[in-house]
């Protein structure tokens, strides 16, 4: 059996937290008994092994210890207790712009990073054009990095990270900063590196990426390992636990709730009191599966008379772009006037199309004709998991293909896709 490339044996990491800057100075001066401090535990008794060529995805809420774990693998931090063993050349894409000098140009930072990784200037000259082509930054490569956008910094950081021939690649949520086009290119390259045998440790809040990329997943909770296992199993239980821990800020008589409110607007003559996405048995869905039957249920209540109520919802993708939406008026359903105090629950039954794995947010609303009574942004966010086949672009178009093999080769083809519909 091949030797593990990463081993953690009962690793813990603690940080001193001081009451003030003066307390820190007292400790530095050796006056420990006069300094006020407490210890914060970022990792506690963490043990796992990573096999050569394995992709491990790490999930957990903010503050769970994910970044600390990667920093220990990268050698940036040392454990406070336990032993961390890393075998192989490590390339890390951690904090945005880490390792870049903001006053250097993109070109100069490429060679600076090359020196950090042990490459000579001549070796990097041979790789530079490939890095520049992948990053697609044009003339900005000759400008100081401080004049760049955050997305441009990520482009160069990722391009450098994958071109220094890493045996172990560490990625800490950095790709969420880039645009969708570049993110897809990066994920394709990550898959190529997987097939080439590179070991990858990948931190992400995108459960779709975790399922698509991971061989195993590690769920960290308050610095401890809650679970290690198949990505699909870990993701399902992690999302379920996260949903249960969210406080219900509003409830209605049916028990539906608004788990989250990013923004709310309207004249308040009616209010959205609950929303849920459930299966045919009425169970709350932690994930959306391709071709899955689901029901979007929206509860509202009138505070004044609503003459022409319209209830519906918008779906936005992970970039915040409106992806789809519908309402009772669009579906030709007339609700009739609502009197003050009258509750209303509307169910939209549908089938999930085959979507590219990502996250989608649901934003419910109630209108009175053209007047907005209540609109809740990002009430529920759900991940779309990967189906049996890869989706090109954003959505797979269902179709039936017919071939006519009786035509001579020199005659034009006439029979192609004859059916196409989107759920």
N, C-alpha and C positions, 0 to 999 in steps of 0.2 A: 504494500500500500504506500503511495507517495507521501512524502512528509508534508505536513500542513505548512502553508506559507504565512498564516497569521494564527497565533495562539494567545489567548488571554487566560491566565490562571489566577482566579480570585482577585481580579484587578479592582482597586478602589482609587478614587481621586477626590481629594478634599481641597477646599480653598479657604484661607482665612478671610473673614469679613470683619473689617474694623469699624468702630463707632465713629471715627473721625480720622482726618489726615494726621493729626497730632499723635493718635494712638499708633499709626503705622510707623511714624518716625521714632517713637519710643521703643518699639520692638526692634527696629533697625539699629538703634543705639544700644541694644542689649538690656533695656529696662523693661523686661517682659512683665514683671509683676505690676507695673504701672499702666500697662497697655490693656485696653478693653477690646476684646475680639471674640468672635465665635467662628465655628467651622461650618462651612457649607459643603455637603456631600453631593458631588455631581454624578459619581459612579460608585456603586457599592457591590463588591463581591461578584464581579462579572466574569463569567468563564464561557468560552466558546472556541471553536477551531474553524478555520477556513481552508478548504482543500484547494490545490492548484487548479486554476481555471474556473473556480466557482464564483457565481455572482450572488452576493448577500445584500439584501435590501433591509434597511433599518428604519422602523417606523416608531412613532411615539409623539406625544404632544410636545409643545414648546417647553423646554426646560427638563426634558426627560433624560438628557445626557448623550444625545446622538452626536452632536458636534464634538463633545469632549472625547468620545470614543474614537472618532476619526482622527482627531489631533494626536491622540496617543499612538495610533497606528502610523501616522505620518512622522512621528518623532518630535513634534512640536512641544508636546507635553510628556512628562514622565509620571508613571503611576505613583500615588502616595503609598500604596500597598499592593502586594501581588506582583505578578510578572507578565510582561507583554513581550512576545517574540514575533519579529517580522523578518521574513526571509525574501529578499528580492528588491529590485529597484522600484521605488514608490514615486508616483506622480499624483499630486493632490490638487484638486479644484475645490478649495474650501471657501474662505471668506472672499467676497468680491474684491478683486484687485490685489489680493495678498501676494507679496513678492514683486509687485510692480513699483517702480519709482515714478511718481506722478510728473516729475520734471523731465524724465527721459521720454524720447519718442517711442513709438511702438517698436520700431526696428531695434533700438537700443535695449529695450526691455526684453525682447526675444533673446538677445545675446547674453543679457544679465541672467535670465532664467536658465539658459544653456549652461553657463558657468556653474550655477548652483547645482545643476544635475550632473556635473562632471564632464560636459562636452567641451571640446576645443572650439575655437572660433572657426577653424577650417571645416570641422564637422557640421557646425551650425550653418555655415554658408551654403552647404549642400542641401540643407533642410529648409532654409528660410523661405524659398519660393513656395514650397508646399504649404507651409504655415500661412503665408500671406494669401495664397489662393483659397485656403479653407476659411479663413477669417473674413475675406471679402471686405476689407476696410479701405482699399484704394489709397488715396493720397494721405489719409489719416495715419498711415504707418510711419510717416515722416513728421508727424506733429506730436507735441507733448501729450501724454496720457491724461493729464488734468483737463484737457479741452474736450475729452471724449464723453459720450453718454455711458450710463451703466451697462447698457446692452452691448456697446462696442467693446467695453473692457472684458465682458464675459466671452465674447467672440474670440478675442485674442488669447485669453487665459485658457479656454478649452482647446484652441488650436495648438498652443504650445504643449499642453498637458498630454495630448494624444500623439504628438510627434517626437517625444523624447524616449520612445520605446519602453514604456513602463511594463513591469511585470505585475505590478499592483496599482490599480487606478482607484482613487478615492474621489467621490463626487458628493458634495454637500449642498443639495437644493439650488445650486448655482444656475441651473438651466431655466429656472422659473423666471429669471430676469430677461432672458432673450425673447426675440419675437418668435412666432409660431413656425415660420419657415426654417429659421436657424435651429430651433429646438428639434424639429423633426430630423434635420440633417445630423445633429449631434446624437440623437437616439439611434439613428441608423449606424453611425460610426461605433457607438457603444456595442451594438449587436455584432458588428464586424470584429471588434476586439474580443468579445466573448468567444466567437467562433475560432479566433486565433489563439485562444488559451490564456488570455489575460485575466487575472483575478480582479474582481471589481467589488468594492464596497460602496453602496449607493444609498444615500439618505434622501428621502422624498416624502412630501405630503400628498403626492398624487398616488392614490391606491391603484389606479389603472397602470401606471408605470411600474409599480412594485410587482403586480401580477404578470405584466408583460416581460419584465427583465429578469426577475429573481429566480434563482434555483431554490433558495431558502429565504425566509424573512425572520428578523429578530425584532421583537416588540419590547421596547424599553419603557418602563414606567417608574418615575421617581428615582432614576439611576440604577434600577434593578431590571434584570431580564424577566419579563412576565411570561414570554413564550418564544420558542424557536420551532419553526416547522415549515411546511409547504406554504408558499405565499398566499394562495387562495384561502386556506384555513385560517392563517394568522390575520389576514385582512378582514375577513368576515367577523371574527371575534373582536378585533380591535375597533372596528366601526360600530359594532353593536354596543361595546362598552362605552365608547365616546358618546353615542346617542343617548344612552341611559344616564350619563353623568351631566348632560346639558340641562340646565334649569329650564323648566317650562314657565315662560314669562307670561303667557296668556293661555287660558283654556276655555273651551266651550262645553256644552252639555254632553256632547258625544265623546269628549276626552281628547279631541285633536288639539294641537297646540302650535304656537309659533316658536320654534326653537331659537330663532335668531331674527333680529331686525337691524339691518345695516342703515336703512333710511326709511322714513315714512312721510307720506305727503297726502293731501286731500283736504276737503272742507269738513271732514269728521261728521257728516250727516248720517253716515253708516260706517261700520268698522269691520275689518277682517278679524275674526276671533280665533281662527285655527286653520291649519293646513296640514295635510298628510299625503304621502304617496304610499299606497298599500297594494297588496296582491289580491287575487280573487277571494281569498279567505279572510281579508280584512287585516292581515298582518303588515306592520310597517316594514318597508323595504330598506335594508341598509345599503344595497347596491342595485344598480340597474343592469339587467342581463339583456343581450341582443334577442329580439323577437319575443320578449316577455310581455305578458298581459299585465297591465297595471291600471290603477285608478288614482287620479288626482282629486282629492276631496278638499273643498274649500268651505269653511263655515263663516258666516257673517251675521251681523245684527243691525237693524235699522234704528237710528236714534231720532230721525225725523221721517216724515213721509217721503218715500222714494218712488217717484211716478214711473220711471222707466229703468229699473235696475238691470245692470249688465255685470255679470261675474265672469272672471277669466284669470289667466295667468300668462306670464312670459317665462321663457327658458333662456338663460344666458350661458355661454360657454366659459371656460376658465379665464379667458381674456376679458370677460365682461361684455362681450358682443352679443346682441340679441340673436338667438339661434332659431327660435320658433315661438309660437304662442297661439292661443285661441281664446274664445269667450262664448258666452251663450248666444249673443247676437250673431256672431260669425257662424255658429252652428245652427242658426235659425230656430232657437228655442226662446220663446217669450215667457218671462218670469211673472209678469203682472205686478202691480204696485205693491210696495211693502209699507206697512204701517209702523209707527214708532213702537219699538220694543219687539218687533217681529223677528224671530231668528230664521235663518235660511242656510241650508246645506246643499251644495251643488257638487255632483260627482261627474268627472270627465273620464270615461272609460276608453282605453286605447291600447295599442300594442307598440312596444319600443322598437324602433327601427334598428338596423345594424349600424352603430355609430363608432367612430374612432374612439378608443379608450381615452377618456378625460373626465373632468368633473363638470357638472351642470347645476346651476342654481335656479330655483323656482321662486317667482315673485308674483303673489296673488294680488288681485285688485277687485274693487267694486265701483262701478260708475253709475251715475244717473243721467242716461243719455250721453251727452258730451262732457258732463261735469264729473271730475274725479272726486269720489267720496273718501276712498282709502286705497292706498297703493303701498305695499310692503316689499322693499327690496331684499332679496336673498333670504327668504324665510327658511328654505331648506336647500341644502347642497348635497347632491348624491354623485357618487362615482359610477361611471359606466365601465364595466369590466370587459375584458377581451373575449370575443367569441371564437368560434372554431376556425375562422379565416381572418386574415388581416384586412382591414378596411383601408382603402386608398383614399386620401383626402379626409373629408369629414363624415361622409355617410355612404353606405353601400346602396346602390339603386337596384331593387329587385327587378329581375328581367327574365324573359325566356328567349333563348336563342334558337333560331331555325336555320338550317343549312340546306341549300339546293345544289346537289352534286350532279344534276343532269345537264347543267349549262356547260358549254365548251369553255376552255380556259380563256379564250380571247374575248368572250362576251362579259359585259359588266355584271357584277353580282347585284341582285335585287332584294333578296330576302335577308334581312338582318334581325335585330331585336324588334319584336313586334308588340311586346307588352312592357310597360314600365309604370310602376306606381310606388309611392312612398307612403308608409303608414302614417 
